[in-house]
Amino acid sequence: MKPPNNSPITMIFCSMFLLCAGQIAAQPPAIGPGPNTTQAGELSVFTLTVGVKAKTLDIVNATNAQLEAAGESARVSVKEVKALKASRVPTQFDDRPNSMIVRAPLFVNIEVHIPVFGNRFIHIPIDVNVACDGWQNPTGNITVRAVPGPASIEGGSIIEDIIQVRGLIDSNVRNNFTQPLPSVVPSMLADPRCKNIGVTDFGTAIVTDDAIHFDRPRIVRPIIGTVGGLTPTVEVTFNRLKRLPARDLRNRVVYREVEQIALNAFANYTQLQKIVSMREGDDVALDLRP
Protein backbone atom coordinates (compact mmCIF):
# COMPACT_ATOMS: atom_id res chain seq x y z
CA MET A 1 0.00 0.00 0.00
CA LYS A 2 1.60 3.26 -1.11
CA PRO A 3 -0.54 6.30 -0.26
CA PRO A 4 -0.40 9.31 -2.59
CA ASN A 5 0.90 12.77 -1.66
CA ASN A 6 3.73 11.40 0.53
CA SER A 7 1.32 9.92 3.03
CA PRO A 8 3.21 8.24 5.88
CA ILE A 9 1.62 4.83 5.85
CA THR A 10 3.48 2.73 3.31
CA MET A 11 2.94 -0.95 2.62
CA ILE A 12 3.38 -3.13 -0.44
CA PHE A 13 2.55 -6.65 -1.47
CA CYS A 14 5.97 -8.04 -2.39
CA SER A 15 4.70 -11.18 -4.10
CA MET A 16 1.31 -12.81 -4.64
CA PHE A 17 0.07 -12.23 -1.11
CA LEU A 18 3.04 -11.42 1.13
CA LEU A 19 2.35 -8.19 3.02
CA CYS A 20 5.38 -6.11 3.98
CA ALA A 21 4.73 -3.20 6.34
CA GLY A 22 6.88 -0.17 7.03
CA GLN A 23 8.50 2.57 5.03
CA ILE A 24 9.76 1.32 1.68
CA ALA A 25 13.56 1.35 1.62
CA ALA A 26 14.10 -0.58 -1.62
CA GLN A 27 12.29 -2.05 -4.58
CA PRO A 28 10.45 -5.36 -4.19
CA PRO A 29 12.56 -8.25 -5.52
CA ALA A 30 11.89 -9.45 -9.06
CA ILE A 31 9.52 -12.43 -9.14
CA GLY A 32 10.42 -13.63 -12.67
CA PRO A 33 10.93 -14.61 -15.37
CA GLY A 34 13.81 -17.06 -15.07
CA PRO A 35 16.85 -17.04 -17.37
CA ASN A 36 16.67 -18.75 -20.75
CA THR A 37 17.78 -22.38 -20.93
CA THR A 38 18.17 -22.56 -24.72
CA GLN A 39 18.72 -20.14 -27.59
CA ALA A 40 15.47 -21.05 -29.34
CA GLY A 41 14.35 -17.44 -29.59
CA GLU A 42 16.86 -14.71 -30.45
CA LEU A 43 16.81 -10.93 -30.82
CA SER A 44 20.23 -9.46 -31.56
CA VAL A 45 21.61 -6.25 -30.11
CA PHE A 46 22.53 -5.32 -33.68
CA THR A 47 18.84 -5.49 -34.63
CA LEU A 48 17.90 -3.28 -31.68
CA THR A 49 20.58 -0.77 -32.69
CA VAL A 50 19.25 -0.67 -36.26
CA GLY A 51 15.72 -0.13 -34.94
CA VAL A 52 16.77 2.76 -32.71
CA LYS A 53 18.80 4.32 -35.53
CA ALA A 54 15.81 4.14 -37.90
CA LYS A 55 13.61 5.80 -35.27
CA THR A 56 16.27 8.47 -34.66
CA LEU A 57 16.46 9.22 -38.40
CA ASP A 58 12.72 9.83 -38.42
CA ILE A 59 13.11 12.22 -35.48
CA VAL A 60 16.01 14.04 -37.15
CA ASN A 61 14.05 14.47 -40.38
CA ALA A 62 11.07 15.86 -38.47
CA THR A 63 13.36 18.21 -36.53
CA ASN A 64 14.95 19.54 -39.73
CA ALA A 65 11.49 20.20 -41.13
CA GLN A 66 10.63 22.18 -37.98
CA LEU A 67 13.86 24.16 -38.18
CA GLU A 68 13.24 24.97 -41.84
CA ALA A 69 9.66 26.03 -41.15
CA ALA A 70 10.91 28.32 -38.38
CA GLY A 71 13.43 29.95 -40.76
CA GLU A 72 16.46 28.56 -38.87
CA SER A 73 19.63 27.76 -40.81
CA ALA A 74 20.81 25.01 -38.47
CA ARG A 75 20.28 21.37 -39.40
CA VAL A 76 20.81 18.08 -37.56
CA SER A 77 21.98 14.62 -38.64
CA VAL A 78 22.65 11.26 -36.98
CA LYS A 79 26.37 10.94 -36.31
CA GLU A 80 26.44 7.60 -34.50
CA VAL A 81 24.31 5.07 -32.61
CA LYS A 82 26.58 3.05 -30.34
CA ALA A 83 25.58 -0.01 -28.32
CA LEU A 84 27.03 -0.90 -24.92
CA LYS A 85 27.06 -4.27 -23.17
CA ALA A 86 23.58 -5.68 -22.57
CA SER A 87 22.76 -7.26 -19.20
CA ARG A 88 19.94 -9.03 -17.39
CA VAL A 89 18.65 -6.74 -14.61
CA PRO A 90 15.50 -6.28 -12.51
CA THR A 91 13.10 -3.43 -13.05
CA GLN A 92 13.10 -0.86 -10.24
CA PHE A 93 9.50 -0.10 -9.39
CA ASP A 94 8.88 0.63 -5.70
CA ASP A 95 5.09 0.33 -5.87
CA ARG A 96 4.50 -2.86 -7.85
CA PRO A 97 6.08 -6.29 -8.44
CA ASN A 98 9.32 -6.23 -10.41
CA SER A 99 10.47 -8.46 -13.26
CA MET A 100 13.78 -9.42 -14.81
CA ILE A 101 14.50 -7.77 -18.16
CA VAL A 102 17.44 -7.37 -20.51
CA ARG A 103 18.71 -3.79 -20.71
CA ALA A 104 20.73 -2.81 -23.77
CA PRO A 105 22.18 0.72 -23.30
CA LEU A 106 22.66 2.79 -26.44
CA PHE A 107 24.19 6.21 -27.04
CA VAL A 108 22.80 8.35 -29.84
CA ASN A 109 25.09 11.12 -31.10
CA ILE A 110 23.40 13.83 -33.17
CA GLU A 111 25.42 16.43 -35.03
CA VAL A 112 24.10 19.98 -35.17
CA HIS A 113 25.28 21.85 -38.28
CA ILE A 114 25.43 25.61 -37.68
CA PRO A 115 26.64 27.80 -40.56
CA VAL A 116 29.60 30.08 -39.74
CA PHE A 117 29.72 29.11 -36.05
CA GLY A 118 30.66 25.43 -36.55
CA ASN A 119 29.08 22.14 -35.58
CA ARG A 120 28.05 20.81 -32.19
CA PHE A 121 27.11 17.33 -30.92
CA ILE A 122 24.11 16.31 -28.84
CA HIS A 123 24.47 13.05 -26.87
CA ILE A 124 21.37 11.15 -25.74
CA PRO A 125 21.56 7.91 -23.72
CA ILE A 126 18.77 5.44 -24.48
CA ASP A 127 18.04 2.30 -22.48
CA VAL A 128 16.45 -0.33 -24.69
CA ASN A 129 14.56 -2.62 -22.33
CA VAL A 130 13.57 -6.04 -23.63
CA ALA A 131 11.01 -7.86 -21.49
CA CYS A 132 9.04 -11.09 -21.59
CA ASP A 133 5.66 -9.56 -20.79
CA GLY A 134 3.18 -12.06 -19.43
CA TRP A 135 5.89 -14.67 -18.90
CA GLN A 136 3.73 -16.42 -16.29
CA ASN A 137 1.17 -17.32 -18.98
CA PRO A 138 1.44 -19.31 -22.23
CA THR A 139 0.70 -16.00 -23.97
CA GLY A 140 3.92 -14.23 -22.89
CA ASN A 141 5.55 -12.09 -25.60
CA ILE A 142 8.80 -10.24 -26.12
CA THR A 143 8.36 -6.45 -25.95
CA VAL A 144 10.94 -3.76 -26.65
CA ARG A 145 10.78 -0.30 -25.08
CA ALA A 146 13.26 2.55 -25.48
CA VAL A 147 13.70 4.92 -22.53
CA PRO A 148 15.73 8.07 -23.33
CA GLY A 149 17.83 9.88 -20.74
CA PRO A 150 18.54 13.63 -20.63
CA ALA A 151 20.36 15.13 -23.60
CA SER A 152 23.77 16.77 -23.18
CA ILE A 153 25.62 19.00 -25.64
CA GLU A 154 29.30 19.05 -26.55
CA GLY A 155 30.88 22.37 -27.43
CA GLY A 156 27.77 24.31 -26.48
CA SER A 157 27.49 28.07 -26.77
CA ILE A 158 24.87 30.80 -26.68
CA ILE A 159 24.06 29.97 -30.30
CA GLU A 160 22.38 26.67 -29.31
CA ASP A 161 20.35 28.47 -26.65
CA ILE A 162 19.15 31.04 -29.19
CA ILE A 163 17.93 28.55 -31.79
CA GLN A 164 16.82 26.04 -29.14
CA VAL A 165 18.09 23.09 -31.13
CA ARG A 166 18.98 21.08 -28.06
CA GLY A 167 15.55 21.55 -26.52
CA LEU A 168 13.89 20.70 -29.83
CA ILE A 169 15.89 17.49 -30.26
CA ASP A 170 15.41 16.52 -26.61
CA SER A 171 11.64 17.00 -26.70
CA ASN A 172 11.29 15.22 -30.04
CA VAL A 173 13.30 12.24 -28.80
CA ARG A 174 11.24 11.99 -25.60
CA ASN A 175 7.94 12.31 -27.44
CA ASN A 176 8.88 9.62 -29.96
CA PHE A 177 10.65 7.10 -27.72
CA THR A 178 7.85 6.72 -25.18
CA GLN A 179 6.05 3.77 -26.79
CA PRO A 180 7.29 0.21 -27.47
CA LEU A 181 9.22 -0.27 -30.70
CA PRO A 182 6.67 -2.38 -32.60
CA SER A 183 8.62 -2.30 -35.85
CA VAL A 184 11.56 -4.16 -34.33
CA VAL A 185 9.82 -7.27 -33.03
CA PRO A 186 7.33 -8.30 -35.76
CA SER A 187 9.83 -7.76 -38.56
CA MET A 188 12.66 -9.72 -36.94
CA LEU A 189 10.82 -12.31 -34.83
CA ALA A 190 8.48 -14.70 -36.55
CA ASP A 191 7.46 -16.02 -33.12
CA PRO A 192 7.85 -13.53 -30.21
CA ARG A 193 6.29 -15.84 -27.61
CA CYS A 194 8.46 -16.27 -24.51
CA LYS A 195 8.50 -17.76 -21.02
CA ASN A 196 11.92 -16.52 -19.85
CA ILE A 197 14.68 -14.17 -20.99
CA GLY A 198 18.46 -13.80 -20.87
CA VAL A 199 21.43 -12.37 -22.74
CA THR A 200 24.38 -14.08 -24.43
CA ASP A 201 27.68 -12.42 -25.37
CA PHE A 202 29.09 -15.53 -27.13
CA GLY A 203 32.34 -15.08 -25.21
CA THR A 204 33.51 -12.06 -27.21
CA ALA A 205 34.15 -8.43 -26.33
CA ILE A 206 32.19 -7.31 -29.40
CA VAL A 207 28.85 -5.82 -28.41
CA THR A 208 26.99 -5.97 -31.71
CA ASP A 209 27.03 -9.79 -31.73
CA ASP A 210 25.35 -9.99 -28.30
CA ALA A 211 21.83 -11.38 -28.35
CA ILE A 212 18.74 -11.58 -26.16
CA HIS A 213 17.65 -15.21 -25.92
CA PHE A 214 14.43 -16.76 -24.67
CA ASP A 215 12.52 -20.02 -24.64
CA ARG A 216 9.04 -20.33 -26.03
CA PRO A 217 6.25 -21.52 -23.74
CA ARG A 218 4.88 -25.01 -24.03
CA ILE A 219 1.22 -25.87 -23.82
CA VAL A 220 0.85 -27.34 -20.34
CA ARG A 221 -1.89 -29.84 -19.72
CA PRO A 222 -3.91 -29.26 -16.54
CA ILE A 223 -2.93 -31.29 -13.49
CA ILE A 224 -5.30 -34.22 -13.12
CA GLY A 225 -4.44 -35.00 -9.49
CA THR A 226 -6.99 -33.42 -7.15
CA VAL A 227 -7.88 -33.44 -3.49
CA GLY A 228 -11.37 -34.74 -2.79
CA GLY A 229 -12.28 -34.29 -6.43
CA LEU A 230 -11.40 -30.55 -6.35
CA THR A 231 -8.43 -28.79 -7.92
CA PRO A 232 -6.22 -27.29 -5.15
CA THR A 233 -6.35 -23.49 -5.10
CA VAL A 234 -5.32 -20.62 -2.85
CA GLU A 235 -7.71 -17.70 -2.40
CA VAL A 236 -6.69 -14.40 -0.86
CA THR A 237 -9.32 -12.00 0.41
CA PHE A 238 -8.76 -8.38 1.42
CA ASN A 239 -11.14 -7.76 4.31
CA ARG A 240 -10.45 -4.62 6.32
CA LEU A 241 -7.95 -1.76 6.67
CA LYS A 242 -7.23 0.02 9.94
CA ARG A 243 -5.30 3.26 10.50
CA LEU A 244 -3.21 2.98 13.65
CA PRO A 245 -2.42 5.97 15.93
CA ALA A 246 0.80 7.89 15.39
CA ARG A 247 1.47 10.59 18.02
CA ASP A 248 4.45 12.72 19.02
CA LEU A 249 5.66 13.27 22.60
CA ARG A 250 2.99 15.94 23.10
CA ASN A 251 0.28 13.50 21.99
CA ARG A 252 -0.33 15.37 18.74
CA VAL A 253 -1.24 13.52 15.56
CA VAL A 254 2.03 13.17 13.65
CA TYR A 255 0.45 13.15 10.20
CA ARG A 256 -2.62 14.75 8.67
CA GLU A 257 -5.80 14.27 10.65
CA VAL A 258 -7.50 12.86 7.55
CA GLU A 259 -5.36 10.79 5.17
CA GLN A 260 -6.20 9.64 1.66
CA ILE A 261 -4.97 6.05 1.75
CA ALA A 262 -4.44 4.09 -1.48
CA LEU A 263 -4.13 0.34 -1.03
CA ASN A 264 -2.46 -1.22 -4.07
CA ALA A 265 -2.52 -5.01 -3.91
CA PHE A 266 -1.05 -7.37 -6.47
CA ALA A 267 -2.32 -10.95 -6.76
CA ASN A 268 -2.20 -13.33 -9.72
CA TYR A 269 -0.01 -10.66 -11.39
CA THR A 270 -2.91 -8.22 -11.54
CA GLN A 271 -3.56 -5.05 -9.55
CA LEU A 272 -6.40 -4.29 -7.15
CA GLN A 273 -6.80 -0.79 -5.71
CA LYS A 274 -8.90 0.80 -2.99
CA ILE A 275 -8.76 4.50 -2.02
CA VAL A 276 -10.29 5.57 1.30
CA SER A 277 -10.22 8.64 3.57
CA MET A 278 -9.19 7.63 7.10
CA ARG A 279 -8.70 9.12 10.55
CA GLU A 280 -6.79 7.54 13.42
CA GLY A 281 -8.53 4.39 14.57
CA ASP A 282 -10.74 4.10 11.49
CA ASP A 283 -11.39 0.49 10.46
CA VAL A 284 -12.98 0.15 7.04
CA ALA A 285 -14.19 -2.75 4.91
CA LEU A 286 -12.24 -3.04 1.65
CA ASP A 287 -14.86 -4.84 -0.47
CA LEU A 288 -12.20 -5.98 -2.92
CA ARG A 289 -12.81 -9.08 -5.01
CA PRO A 290 -10.83 -12.17 -3.90
N, C-alpha and C positions, 0 to 999 in steps of 0.2 A: 504494500500500500504506500503510494507516494503522493501525499497531498500537494495540490498546487499552491502557488504563491508562497513558497518557502515555509509551508506549515511544518511544525516541529515533529509531528508524529509520522514516522517513516517506517514502513514495513514492505517486504516484497516476497512473493512466492518464488523461491529459488529453483524449484523444479516443478513436478506435476502438482504436488500438494504439500510441499515442505514450507512452513511459515517461518521466516526469519524476522525477528523484531529488533528494533534499535536503529540508530542512525546509519545510513548506508555509507560504508567506508570504501567499498570497491564494487566492481561489477559482479553480477552473479556468474558463476562458472558456466562455460559452454556445455550444453547437454548433448551435442552431436553436430554433424554426423561424424562417423569414424573415418579414418584414413582409407584411401583406396587400397585394394588388395591385388588388383590387376591393372593393366593399362588398356582395358577394353574401350573406354571412352577417352578421347584426347582433344584438348584445345590448347594450341601452342601460344606461347608468349609472343611469337612473331605475328600470329594472326591478330592478337589483341592490339599490338602496336600498329599494325596496318589499319585496324578499325578506328583507333583513336586518331591516327593521322588523317584518315579520310574525313572524320568528323571535324577535325581542326581546320582542314582546308575549306570546308563549307563555312565555318565561322569566319575565317580570314576573308573569303570572298564577300560575305555579307558585310563585314566591317569595312572593306574597301568601297563597297557600294554606298555605305553610310557616309564615309569620309568624302567621297566624290559629291554626293548630294549636298553635303554641308559646305562645299567649296574649299575643302582642305586639300593641300598638295601632298600630304604625307600618305604613304601606303604601307601595307604590312604583308609579310609573306612568311611561310613556315620554313624556318631554318633547320630544325632537327626535332625528331621525336625519339628520345632515348629511353630504353627499358633498363630497369635495375632488377636485382635478384628477387624473384617471387618467393613467397613463403606462406606456410599454413599458419594462420593466426585466429584467435577468437574475436568476434565482434565485441564492442565495448559499450553496450547499453547498460545503464544503471537502473532502468525501470521496467525491464522485460527480460525473458530468457535470452541467453546468447547462443550463438552457433559458431562452429568452425568454418572459416572461409579461406580462400587463397587470395592473398593481396599481391598484386603485381604493380609496383610503383613505376610511374613513367614521368619523364620531364619533357615538357613541350617548350621549345625555344622559338620565339616569334621575332622576326627582324622587322624593325620599324624604319622605313626609308624616308628620310627628311631632306629635301633638297637644300643645298647650301650648308646646312648645319651638320650633316653627317648622319650615320645610322645609329640606332640604339637596339638593344635586345630586351625582350620581355620574357621572363622565365616563369612557367606555371607548373607546379607539381600536380600530378593527377594520380590518385590511387584507383587502380582498376580492381574492383572486388568481384571475384567469381564465387558464387555460392550455389549449393545444392538446395534450392528452396523446396520445402515439402519432403525432405529426405526421409521422414518417418513414414511416408505413405508410398504405395507403388507408383504414385503420380508425380514423384519428385522430378524437378527439371533444373538444369544448369541455367543460371541467370548471370548476366554481366552488367555491373553498374560502375560508372566512372564518377569519382568524387574529386573535384578540383580543389586545390589549396589556394592561398592568396598569391596574387601575382607580384613579382618583384622586377625592377628594371635595372639594367646595367648601363652605366654611362648616362644617367638621367640628368636633365637640366630643366630650366624653366620652360623650354620649348614644349616638352611633353605635357607639362601642366597646362599650357595655354591651349593646345589642341586636344587635350584630354584623350589621347590615344590609349594610354594605359588603362584608364577607367573604362573606356569603350570596349577594349579587348577583354578586360577582366569581367565586366558585366555580361558580355556576349558568351564567354566561356561558361560562366556559372549558369546562365539561362539555358544553355544548350547541352550541358553535361549533367543535368539533374535527373534524367530518366534513364532506364536501362538501355543498353546498346542492342536493340533488336536485330540490327543488320548483321551483327557479328555471329550470333549463334545459329540462326536458321540457315545461313549461307554456308557455314563451315561444319555444322554438325547435323548429319542426317537424322541422328537419334539423340536428343539432348536429355533423355531420361537418366536419372542418377539416384544412388542411394548413399553415396559417400563421396569424399573429395580429397585430393592430395596434390602434391607438386613434385615433379621429377626434374633433376638437373642433368641427368645422364652422365654424371661424373666429370663434367667439363666446367671450365670457368666462363664459357660463353653463355650469355644470357638469352640470346634470341632462340637458342635451341631448347630452352626450358619448356616444360609443358604441364598443364593442369590435367590430371588423370582422375577418372572416376569409374566406378562399376555401375552397371545398369541393374535396376531392381528386378527381382524374379517375382513371378506370380506365386504367392504363398497360399496353399490350401488351408482352410480353417482347421483348427485343432478339434479333433473328434472327441478326445477324452474330456469328460465332464464330471461334475460332482453332483450326485443326486439328479442327474438328467438335465442340469442347468450349466451353462457356460460360466466359468468363474469370472467375475468382474469386480472392480473396485469403484465405488461411487463416493464422491466428495460433495458434501453440502456445505454451503456458507450460510450460517444461521443468524448470528447476531454480531454487532460491533459495539464495543463500549469504549468511551473516552475516559481515561483514568485521570485523577487529579495531578496537577503539576504546580507546586507552590514554591515561592522563595522563602527566605528566613523570616520575612514579615507577613507570611501567609497570604501573599498576593498571587493571583493567577499569573503564571510565568508567561503564558502565551495569550493570544486573543481570547476574549471571553466566548465568542462564537467562532468556530473553525469550520471551514469548508473542507471536508475530508473526502478524498477520492480513493476508494479501494480498487486497486487493479489486481485481479487474480488471473493466473494463467493455469489452465488445466487442459489436458488433451491438445496442447499446443495452440489453444485458442484463448482469447482474452474475454474476461467478464469484468464489467466496471459498475460501481455503485458510488454515487456522489450524495453526501448527506451533510446537513448543517448540524453541528454538535456542540453542546456545552459540557463542562466537567460533569462526570457521572451519568451522562446520557447513555442509554443502552437501546439500540435500535435494531429492528429486524431487517435483514438484508434483502430477502425475497429474491435471491438470485437462483437461477435454474441450477440443478445439480450438474 
